[in-house]
Structure formats: C-alpha cells, structure tokens
Amino acid sequence: MKACCVDEARRHLKRHGQVARCDVCGALILAYDRETHFRATLAELEKRGVRFETAQLGKLFLIAKPS
C-alpha cells in the first residue's frame, strides 16, 4: 500500500468498518479488525477484477482501492 494511504489510515482509521479517502492519491481505504471479513472482501474484489492494495496497521487490516 502507498505510504500516503498508510499515513491517512494512521490519522483517521481506528476501528473496524471505518472508511477514509486518501487526500494525496484519492484511494478509498477500508479498515477491518477481523481477518475473516478482510479475506472475504479481498476474495470479492479479486473475483470482480478490482485493483487494490493491502497493509496491516496494528490490529487493523487495510484495503486501499485506487480511484
């Protein structure tokens, strides 16, 4: 995941289900605290051919979907 997205997540995402938009690149960032929900979302995005990047920030699993 891009450094700008990680910085945005660090500032704004604190718990499961929160969403942020990266001010630098415009990516939509989703936060998950349960790996099962994170993996299910990854599978759905892959199935639909959606580009994304991932990272982990503490206990949160992050998905960034570029704009």
DOVEXKOL-93329 format. One record per atom (N, C-alpha, C): residue number from 1; residue in one letter; atom name; x, y, z. Coordinates in steps of 0.02 Angstrom, whole numbers. Example, Ala and Ser with C-alpha at 12.3 -4.5 7.8 and 13.67 -1.06 7.14 Angstrom:
REM DOVEXKOL-93329
{k 1, r a, a N, X 660, Y -284, Z 390}
{k 1, r a, a CA, X 615, Y -225, Z 390}
{k 1, r a, a C, X 660, Y -165, Z 390}
{k 2, r s, a N, X 642, Y -112, Z 354}
{k 2, r s, a CA, X 684, Y -53, Z 357}
{k 2, r s, a C, X 645, Y 2, Z 394}
//
This chain:
REM DOVEXKOL-93329
{k 1, r m, a N, X 42, Y -58, Z 0}
{k 1, r m, a CA, X 0, Y 0, Z 0}
{k 1, r m, a C, X 45, Y 62, Z 0}
{k 2, r k, a N, X 22, Y 113, Z -35}
{k 2, r k, a CA, X 61, Y 175, Z -39}
{k 2, r k, a C, X 69, Y 207, Z 30}
{k 3, r a, a N, X 125, Y 240, Z 39}
{k 3, r a, a CA, X 139, Y 273, Z 103}
{k 3, r a, a C, X 87, Y 326, Z 120}
{k 4, r c, a N, X 62, Y 361, Z 69}
{k 4, r c, a CA, X 12, Y 413, Z 82}
{k 4, r c, a C, X -52, Y 382, Z 110}
{k 5, r c, a N, X -70, Y 323, Z 86}
{k 5, r c, a CA, X -131, Y 289, Z 110}
{k 5, r c, a C, X -121, Y 265, Z 182}
{k 6, r v, a N, X -62, Y 239, Z 197}
{k 6, r v, a CA, X -48, Y 216, Z 265}
{k 6, r v, a C, X -50, Y 276, Z 313}
{k 7, r d, a N, X -22, Y 332, Z 293}
{k 7, r d, a CA, X -24, Y 392, Z 334}
{k 7, r d, a C, X -96, Y 415, Z 347}
{k 8, r e, a N, X -137, Y 413, Z 295}
{k 8, r e, a CA, X -207, Y 432, Z 302}
{k 8, r e, a C, X -243, Y 384, Z 349}
{k 9, r a, a N, X -231, Y 320, Z 342}
{k 9, r a, a CA, X -261, Y 270, Z 385}
{k 9, r a, a C, X -239, Y 281, Z 458}
{k 10, r r, a N, X -176, Y 295, Z 468}
{k 10, r r, a CA, X -150, Y 306, Z 535}
{k 10, r r, a C, X -186, Y 366, Z 568}
{k 11, r r, a N, X -201, Y 416, Z 530}
{k 11, r r, a CA, X -235, Y 476, Z 557}
{k 11, r r, a C, X -309, Y 465, Z 570}
{k 12, r h, a N, X -343, Y 427, Z 527}
{k 12, r h, a CA, X -416, Y 426, Z 529}
{k 12, r h, a C, X -450, Y 360, Z 545}
{k 13, r l, a N, X -416, Y 304, Z 537}
{k 13, r l, a CA, X -449, Y 239, Z 546}
{k 13, r l, a C, X -428, Y 209, Z 613}
{k 14, r k, a N, X -476, Y 200, Z 657}
{k 14, r k, a CA, X -461, Y 175, Z 724}
{k 14, r k, a C, X -497, Y 109, Z 740}
{k 15, r r, a N, X -550, Y 92, Z 702}
{k 15, r r, a CA, X -587, Y 31, Z 718}
{k 15, r r, a C, X -618, Y 1, Z 655}
{k 16, r h, a N, X -642, Y -60, Z 663}
{k 16, r h, a CA, X -673, Y -99, Z 609}
{k 16, r h, a C, X -730, Y -59, Z 577}
{k 17, r g, a N, X -733, Y -63, Z 511}
{k 17, r g, a CA, X -788, Y -33, Z 474}
{k 17, r g, a C, X -779, Y 40, Z 456}
{k 18, r q, a N, X -726, Y 71, Z 480}
{k 18, r q, a CA, X -715, Y 141, Z 462}
{k 18, r q, a C, X -686, Y 145, Z 391}
{k 19, r v, a N, X -700, Y 201, Z 359}
{k 19, r v, a CA, X -679, Y 213, Z 290}
{k 19, r v, a C, X -648, Y 283, Z 286}
{k 20, r a, a N, X -597, Y 290, Z 245}
{k 20, r a, a CA, X -565, Y 355, Z 233}
{k 20, r a, a C, X -548, Y 361, Z 160}
{k 21, r r, a N, X -539, Y 422, Z 138}
{k 21, r r, a CA, X -516, Y 437, Z 70}
{k 21, r r, a C, X -448, Y 470, Z 77}
{k 22, r c, a N, X -398, Y 443, Z 41}
{k 22, r c, a CA, X -330, Y 471, Z 43}
{k 22, r c, a C, X -330, Y 540, Z 11}
{k 23, r d, a N, X -306, Y 590, Z 48}
{k 23, r d, a CA, X -303, Y 658, Z 22}
{k 23, r d, a C, X -253, Y 666, Z -34}
{k 24, r v, a N, X -202, Y 623, Z -37}
{k 24, r v, a CA, X -149, Y 629, Z -87}
{k 24, r v, a C, X -168, Y 595, Z -153}
{k 25, r c, a N, X -186, Y 530, Z -150}
{k 25, r c, a CA, X -198, Y 493, Z -212}
{k 25, r c, a C, X -272, Y 479, Z -225}
{k 26, r g, a N, X -316, Y 492, Z -177}
{k 26, r g, a CA, X -387, Y 482, Z -186}
{k 26, r g, a C, X -413, Y 411, Z -175}
{k 27, r a, a N, X -369, Y 365, Z -153}
{k 27, r a, a CA, X -390, Y 296, Z -141}
{k 27, r a, a C, X -441, Y 292, Z -85}
{k 28, r l, a N, X -488, Y 246, Z -91}
{k 28, r l, a CA, X -536, Y 231, Z -38}
{k 28, r l, a C, X -503, Y 179, Z 7}
{k 29, r i, a N, X -500, Y 193, Z 72}
{k 29, r i, a CA, X -466, Y 148, Z 119}
{k 29, r i, a C, X -517, Y 119, Z 167}
{k 30, r l, a N, X -519, Y 53, Z 172}
{k 30, r l, a CA, X -566, Y 17, Z 214}
{k 30, r l, a C, X -528, Y -16, Z 271}
{k 31, r a, a N, X -556, Y -16, Z 332}
{k 31, r a, a CA, X -523, Y -46, Z 390}
{k 31, r a, a C, X -563, Y -106, Z 416}
{k 32, r y, a N, X -528, Y -160, Z 431}
{k 32, r y, a CA, X -559, Y -221, Z 459}
{k 32, r y, a C, X -519, Y -243, Z 519}
{k 33, r d, a N, X -553, Y -265, Z 572}
{k 33, r d, a CA, X -517, Y -293, Z 629}
{k 33, r d, a C, X -524, Y -369, Z 633}
{k 34, r r, a N, X -564, Y -396, Z 589}
{k 34, r r, a CA, X -572, Y -469, Z 586}
{k 34, r r, a C, X -544, Y -495, Z 520}
{k 35, r e, a N, X -496, Y -540, Z 526}
{k 35, r e, a CA, X -464, Y -565, Z 465}
{k 35, r e, a C, X -513, Y -600, Z 419}
{k 36, r t, a N, X -564, Y -633, Z 446}
{k 36, r t, a CA, X -612, Y -667, Z 404}
{k 36, r t, a C, X -650, Y -617, Z 359}
{k 37, r h, a N, X -670, Y -560, Z 387}
{k 37, r h, a CA, X -704, Y -509, Z 346}
{k 37, r h, a C, X -656, Y -479, Z 295}
{k 38, r f, a N, X -595, Y -468, Z 315}
{k 38, r f, a CA, X -543, Y -442, Z 270}
{k 38, r f, a C, X -533, Y -490, Z 211}
{k 39, r r, a N, X -524, Y -554, Z 226}
{k 39, r r, a CA, X -513, Y -604, Z 173}
{k 39, r r, a C, X -574, Y -610, Z 127}
{k 40, r a, a N, X -634, Y -607, Z 155}
{k 40, r a, a CA, X -695, Y -611, Z 114}
{k 40, r a, a C, X -699, Y -552, Z 66}
{k 41, r t, a N, X -681, Y -493, Z 89}
{k 41, r t, a CA, X -681, Y -433, Z 46}
{k 41, r t, a C, X -628, Y -440, Z -8}
{k 42, r l, a N, X -568, Y -464, Z 10}
{k 42, r l, a CA, X -516, Y -475, Z -40}
{k 42, r l, a C, X -540, Y -522, Z -95}
{k 43, r a, a N, X -571, Y -577, Z -75}
{k 43, r a, a CA, X -596, Y -626, Z -123}
{k 43, r a, a C, X -647, Y -595, Z -170}
{k 44, r e, a N, X -691, Y -554, Z -143}
{k 44, r e, a CA, X -743, Y -522, Z -184}
{k 44, r e, a C, X -711, Y -472, Z -233}
{k 45, r l, a N, X -663, Y -433, Z -210}
{k 45, r l, a CA, X -629, Y -386, Z -254}
{k 45, r l, a C, X -592, Y -422, Z -310}
{k 46, r e, a N, X -557, Y -476, Z -292}
{k 46, r e, a CA, X -521, Y -515, Z -343}
{k 46, r e, a C, X -569, Y -545, Z -394}
{k 47, r k, a N, X -625, Y -571, Z -370}
{k 47, r k, a CA, X -675, Y -601, Z -413}
{k 47, r k, a C, X -701, Y -551, Z -464}
{k 48, r r, a N, X -708, Y -489, Z -443}
{k 48, r r, a CA, X -734, Y -436, Z -487}
{k 48, r r, a C, X -681, Y -398, Z -526}
{k 49, r g, a N, X -618, Y -417, Z -516}
{k 49, r g, a CA, X -563, Y -386, Z -553}
{k 49, r g, a C, X -547, Y -315, Z -531}
{k 50, r v, a N, X -563, Y -299, Z -468}
{k 50, r v, a CA, X -550, Y -232, Z -442}
{k 50, r v, a C, X -477, Y -228, Z -417}
{k 51, r r, a N, X -442, Y -175, Z -436}
{k 51, r r, a CA, X -373, Y -165, Z -412}
{k 51, r r, a C, X -376, Y -143, Z -339}
{k 52, r f, a N, X -328, Y -166, Z -299}
{k 52, r f, a CA, X -324, Y -146, Z -229}
{k 52, r f, a C, X -254, Y -159, Z -203}
{k 53, r e, a N, X -239, Y -128, Z -147}
{k 53, r e, a CA, X -177, Y -139, Z -110}
{k 53, r e, a C, X -195, Y -151, Z -38}
{k 54, r t, a N, X -152, Y -188, Z -1}
{k 54, r t, a CA, X -167, Y -203, Z 68}
{k 54, r t, a C, X -109, Y -186, Z 114}
{k 55, r a, a N, X -125, Y -180, Z 177}
{k 55, r a, a CA, X -74, Y -169, Z 229}
{k 55, r a, a C, X -106, Y -186, Z 296}
{k 56, r q, a N, X -64, Y -193, Z 346}
{k 56, r q, a CA, X -89, Y -202, Z 414}
{k 56, r q, a C, X -61, Y -145, Z 456}
{k 57, r l, a N, X -105, Y -116, Z 496}
{k 57, r l, a CA, X -86, Y -60, Z 540}
{k 57, r l, a C, X -110, Y -79, Z 610}
{k 58, r g, a N, X -64, Y -102, Z 651}
{k 58, r g, a CA, X -83, Y -127, Z 717}
{k 58, r g, a C, X -130, Y -186, Z 710}
{k 59, r k, a N, X -189, Y -183, Z 741}
{k 59, r k, a CA, X -237, Y -237, Z 736}
{k 59, r k, a C, X -282, Y -232, Z 675}
{k 60, r l, a N, X -277, Y -177, Z 637}
{k 60, r l, a CA, X -321, Y -167, Z 580}
{k 60, r l, a C, X -290, Y -193, Z 515}
{k 61, r f, a N, X -331, Y -227, Z 476}
{k 61, r f, a CA, X -313, Y -247, Z 408}
{k 61, r f, a C, X -342, Y -193, Z 362}
{k 62, r l, a N, X -302, Y -168, Z 316}
{k 62, r l, a CA, X -323, Y -113, Z 273}
{k 62, r l, a C, X -325, Y -134, Z 200}
{k 63, r i, a N, X -374, Y -108, Z 164}
{k 63, r i, a CA, X -380, Y -116, Z 92}
{k 63, r i, a C, X -386, Y -47, Z 62}
{k 64, r a, a N, X -344, Y -32, Z 13}
{k 64, r a, a CA, X -348, Y 32, Z -23}
{k 64, r a, a C, X -368, Y 17, Z -95}
{k 65, r k, a N, X -423, Y 48, Z -117}
{k 65, r k, a CA, X -446, Y 41, Z -186}
{k 65, r k, a C, X -429, Y 106, Z -221}
{k 66, r p, a N, X -382, Y 105, Z -269}
{k 66, r p, a CA, X -364, Y 166, Z -305}
{k 66, r p, a C, X -424, Y 197, Z -341}
{k 67, r s, a N, X -423, Y 263, Z -347}
{k 67, r s, a CA, X -478, Y 298, Z -380}
{k 67, r s, a C, X -467, Y 299, Z -455}
//
